[in-house]
Amino acid sequence: MLVCRFLPGVSAGIARPASVGHVFRAVALVPSPPLLVPELTGNGAPEASEVRDASLDAVRFLAAAVDLWVAVGVDDSRRRVASTSSGTFAGYGVDVAAALSPRASAADPELPLPALIAGWLRGQAAPDSSVDVRLVEQNADSDECRRFGRELREEIDSDGREWGLLVIGDGATTLTEKAPGSFDGRAAHVQAQIDDALASADLETLATLDRRLCHDVGARSVAAWQTLTGVVGTDRLGPRTLYRGAPFGVGYFVGTWDVLR
C-alpha cells in the first residue's frame, strides 16, 4: 500500500516573492481528482483531505504571488475556456458549482474536469481572482506541447501584468491492485520519475518522458507538464513540494515553483 506524505508548514507565511523584473512569476502544480471536492468524498476521508489541503495552499501561494493566473490541463482537443465560464460537478455525483471568476455567467454543463478543478480551487482559495484555462490535446507530442507553451508565454507576457501558471495533472493510475487502472508493475518507476522531476523542476526529464509508457500506466497528463516546460524556457526555478503520494493507487503531486530570474 502506498502511503501519502504531507509536507507541513506550507499554509503559514505565504508571501509574494521578491520582484524579479519580469512578468512570469510563479507556478502551482496540482492534480485533478474530483475527490478534492469534499461533497464528493465526505469530509471524513483523510487521504482526500491531505491532497485537498495541499492543493489549496498551492493556489493560495499563486494568488498571493501574481495579479493574473492561467491554468493548463489536458483534454481530448486543444481549446480555451474563458474566465467567464462556470460549471458543475453533477456529472461526478454532486451538483457542486465551479466558476472561473466571481462574475462568471456562461454555464457550461460539459466543462472539462481540469477547468472544474481550477474553478473550484479558485473559489475556495482565492475567491476574488479569475482564471483563464488553456487545454492542450492529451495526445499532442512533446514538440507540439513545448511550442504551445512558448506561444502561451509570449501571449501572456505581452499583457504586462505579473502572472503565474496553475498546472493541473494526475500521475499513474495503476499503482495498486485497487487502482482505477488496476496494477502495472512499471507504474511505480514512472511515478517516481514524474514526482522527482516536478519536485526538482527538472525540465529536461519532463520534456523527455516516455509518452507511450506513461500512457500505458495511466499517466495521461504529460502534455500539460511538457507545455509547462515550454512556458518556463530557461528561467531559474525554486521548487517546493507540498504533497506527493498515491492514496487511491493514483499518483498525485502538489507543489510550487518560484521563478527566480
C-alpha positions as CSV (number, residue, x, y, z in Angstrom):
1,M,0.0,0.0,0.0
2,L,1.4,3.4,-0.9
3,V,1.3,6.0,1.8
4,C,0.7,9.7,1.5
5,R,3.4,12.1,2.5
6,F,2.3,15.5,3.5
7,L,5.0,18.2,4.0
8,P,3.8,20.5,6.8
9,G,4.2,24.2,7.3
10,V,3.1,25.4,3.9
11,S,-0.1,27.3,4.8
12,A,1.7,29.8,7.1
13,G,3.6,32.7,5.9
14,I,2.5,32.6,2.3
15,A,4.1,35.7,0.8
16,R,4.6,37.4,-2.5
17,P,8.1,36.6,-3.9
18,A,10.6,39.4,-4.3
19,S,10.3,41.3,-7.6
20,V,12.3,39.7,-10.4
21,G,11.9,42.3,-13.1
22,H,9.7,40.3,-15.5
23,V,6.1,39.3,-15.6
24,F,6.1,35.5,-15.3
25,R,6.5,34.9,-11.6
26,A,5.3,31.5,-10.3
27,V,3.9,28.0,-10.9
28,A,1.5,25.9,-8.9
29,L,1.2,22.2,-9.6
30,V,-2.0,20.3,-8.6
31,P,-3.8,17.1,-9.5
32,S,-7.3,16.9,-11.0
33,P,-9.3,14.3,-9.0
34,P,-12.9,15.1,-8.2
35,L,-12.0,13.9,-4.6
36,L,-10.7,17.4,-4.0
37,V,-14.3,18.4,-3.6
38,P,-15.4,17.3,-0.1
39,E,-19.0,16.8,-1.1
40,L,-17.9,14.1,-3.4
41,T,-15.9,12.1,-0.8
42,G,-17.1,13.2,2.6
43,N,-15.1,15.4,4.9
44,G,-14.0,12.4,6.9
45,A,-11.7,10.9,4.2
46,P,-8.2,11.8,5.5
47,E,-6.4,10.8,2.3
48,A,-8.5,13.2,0.3
49,S,-8.1,15.9,2.9
50,E,-4.3,15.9,2.6
51,V,-4.4,16.3,-1.2
52,R,-7.1,18.9,-0.9
53,D,-5.3,21.0,1.8
54,A,-2.0,20.9,-0.2
55,S,-3.7,21.9,-3.4
56,L,-5.5,24.9,-1.7
57,D,-2.2,26.0,-0.3
58,A,-0.6,25.9,-3.7
59,V,-3.4,28.0,-5.2
60,R,-3.2,30.5,-2.3
61,F,0.5,30.8,-3.0
62,L,-0.1,31.5,-6.7
63,A,-2.9,34.1,-6.0
64,A,-0.7,35.9,-3.5
65,A,2.3,35.9,-5.9
66,V,0.7,37.3,-9.1
67,D,-2.1,39.5,-10.5
68,L,-3.1,37.1,-13.2
69,W,-3.1,33.3,-13.3
70,V,-3.7,30.9,-16.1
71,A,-4.5,27.2,-15.8
72,V,-3.2,24.5,-18.1
73,G,-4.7,21.0,-18.3
74,V,-5.3,18.2,-20.8
75,D,-8.4,17.3,-22.8
76,D,-9.4,15.5,-26.0
77,S,-8.6,18.6,-28.0
78,R,-6.9,21.9,-27.7
79,R,-9.2,24.7,-26.5
80,R,-9.5,27.8,-24.3
81,V,-12.1,28.1,-21.5
82,A,-12.6,31.8,-20.7
83,S,-12.8,33.1,-17.2
84,T,-16.5,33.9,-17.8
85,S,-17.3,30.2,-17.7
86,S,-18.8,28.1,-14.9
87,G,-19.8,24.5,-14.5
88,T,-20.8,21.8,-12.0
89,F,-19.6,18.5,-10.7
90,A,-23.0,17.0,-11.2
91,G,-21.5,14.6,-13.7
92,Y,-19.4,13.2,-10.9
93,G,-22.2,12.7,-8.5
94,V,-23.0,16.0,-6.7
95,D,-24.2,19.3,-8.1
96,V,-21.3,21.5,-6.8
97,A,-20.7,24.7,-8.7
98,A,-17.3,25.7,-10.0
99,A,-16.8,29.2,-11.6
100,L,-13.6,30.6,-13.2
101,S,-14.3,34.1,-11.8
102,P,-16.6,35.9,-9.4
103,R,-18.5,37.2,-12.3
104,A,-18.7,34.0,-14.4
105,S,-22.1,33.7,-16.1
106,A,-21.6,31.3,-19.0
107,A,-22.8,28.0,-17.6
108,D,-21.2,25.0,-19.5
109,P,-22.8,21.6,-18.5
110,E,-19.8,19.9,-20.1
111,L,-17.0,21.9,-18.7
112,P,-13.8,19.7,-18.7
113,L,-12.6,18.4,-15.4
114,P,-9.4,20.5,-15.4
115,A,-11.5,23.6,-15.7
116,L,-13.9,22.4,-13.0
117,I,-10.9,21.8,-10.7
118,A,-9.4,25.2,-11.5
119,G,-12.7,26.9,-10.8
120,W,-13.4,25.1,-7.6
121,L,-9.9,25.7,-6.2
122,R,-10.1,29.4,-7.2
123,G,-13.5,29.7,-5.4
124,Q,-12.1,28.1,-2.2
125,A,-8.6,29.6,-2.1
126,A,-8.8,32.9,-4.0
127,P,-12.5,33.9,-4.5
128,D,-11.7,37.4,-5.8
129,S,-9.4,36.0,-8.5
130,S,-10.2,34.9,-12.1
131,V,-8.5,32.1,-14.0
132,D,-8.4,31.5,-17.7
133,V,-8.0,27.8,-18.7
134,R,-6.0,26.5,-21.7
135,L,-6.4,22.9,-22.5
136,V,-3.8,21.0,-24.6
137,E,-4.6,17.9,-26.5
138,Q,-3.8,14.8,-24.5
139,N,-2.1,13.1,-27.4
140,A,-0.1,16.1,-28.6
141,D,3.6,15.2,-29.0
142,S,6.3,16.8,-26.9
143,D,7.4,19.2,-29.5
144,E,3.9,20.5,-30.1
145,C,3.4,20.9,-26.3
146,R,6.6,22.9,-25.8
147,R,5.7,25.1,-28.8
148,F,2.2,25.7,-27.3
149,G,3.9,26.6,-24.0
150,R,6.3,29.1,-25.7
151,E,3.3,30.7,-27.6
152,L,1.4,30.9,-24.3
153,R,4.3,32.6,-22.6
154,E,4.7,35.2,-25.4
155,E,1.0,35.9,-25.4
156,I,0.5,36.4,-21.7
157,D,3.8,38.2,-21.2
158,S,2.5,40.8,-23.7
159,D,-0.3,41.6,-21.2
160,G,2.2,43.4,-19.0
161,R,0.8,42.1,-15.7
162,E,2.7,39.7,-13.4
163,W,1.2,36.3,-13.9
164,G,1.6,32.7,-12.9
165,L,0.6,29.2,-14.1
166,L,-1.6,26.6,-12.5
167,V,-0.7,23.2,-14.0
168,I,-3.4,20.5,-13.4
169,G,-2.4,16.9,-14.0
170,D,-2.5,13.4,-12.5
171,G,0.1,10.7,-12.5
172,A,-0.1,6.9,-13.0
173,T,-3.5,5.3,-12.3
174,T,-2.1,1.7,-12.0
175,L,-0.1,1.9,-8.8
176,T,-2.0,-0.7,-6.7
177,E,-4.3,-3.6,-7.3
178,K,-7.4,-1.5,-6.4
179,A,-6.3,1.5,-8.6
180,P,-8.7,2.7,-11.3
181,G,-6.4,1.1,-14.0
182,S,-5.6,-2.0,-12.0
183,F,-1.9,-2.7,-11.3
184,D,1.0,-2.3,-13.6
185,G,4.5,-3.2,-12.2
186,R,6.1,-0.4,-14.3
187,A,3.9,2.3,-12.8
188,A,5.9,2.9,-9.6
189,H,9.1,3.7,-11.5
190,V,7.3,6.0,-13.9
191,Q,5.5,7.8,-11.0
192,A,8.8,8.3,-9.1
193,Q,10.4,9.8,-12.2
194,I,7.4,12.2,-12.6
195,D,7.4,13.2,-8.9
196,D,11.1,13.6,-8.7
197,A,11.1,15.8,-11.9
198,L,8.3,18.0,-10.6
199,A,9.9,18.2,-7.1
200,S,13.2,19.4,-8.5
201,A,11.8,21.4,-11.5
202,D,13.8,19.1,-13.8
203,L,12.5,20.4,-17.2
204,E,14.7,18.1,-19.2
205,T,13.2,15.0,-17.7
206,L,9.6,16.3,-18.0
207,A,10.2,17.2,-21.7
208,T,11.6,13.7,-22.5
209,L,9.1,11.5,-20.6
210,D,8.3,8.3,-22.5
211,R,4.9,9.1,-23.7
212,R,3.9,5.6,-24.7
213,L,5.0,4.2,-21.3
214,C,3.2,7.0,-19.4
215,H,0.1,6.3,-21.4
216,D,0.3,2.6,-20.6
217,V,0.4,3.2,-16.9
218,G,-2.3,5.8,-17.0
219,A,-0.2,8.9,-16.6
220,R,-2.0,10.9,-19.2
221,S,-1.3,14.4,-18.1
222,V,2.2,14.5,-19.6
223,A,1.1,17.0,-22.2
224,A,0.3,19.6,-19.5
225,W,3.8,19.2,-17.9
226,Q,5.5,19.3,-21.3
227,T,3.6,22.5,-22.1
228,L,4.9,23.9,-18.8
229,T,8.5,23.3,-19.9
230,G,7.8,25.5,-23.0
231,V,6.4,28.2,-20.8
232,V,9.3,28.2,-18.4
233,G,12.0,28.1,-21.0
234,T,15.4,29.0,-19.5
235,D,14.1,30.6,-16.3
236,R,15.7,29.6,-13.0
237,L,13.2,28.0,-10.6
238,G,12.8,27.5,-6.9
239,P,10.7,24.4,-6.4
240,R,8.8,23.3,-3.3
241,T,7.0,20.1,-2.7
242,L,3.7,20.2,-0.7
243,Y,2.5,16.7,-1.3
244,R,3.4,13.5,-3.2
245,G,1.7,10.2,-2.8
246,A,-0.8,7.7,-4.2
247,P,-3.7,7.4,-1.7
248,F,-6.0,5.6,-4.1
249,G,-3.5,4.0,-6.4
250,V,-3.2,7.2,-8.4
251,G,-0.1,9.4,-8.3
252,Y,-0.8,12.9,-7.1
253,F,1.8,15.7,-6.8
254,V,1.3,19.1,-5.4
255,G,4.0,21.8,-5.3
256,T,5.0,25.3,-6.3
257,W,7.9,26.8,-8.3
258,D,9.2,30.3,-7.8
259,V,10.6,32.0,-10.9
260,L,13.9,33.3,-9.7
261,R,15.4,35.2,-12.6
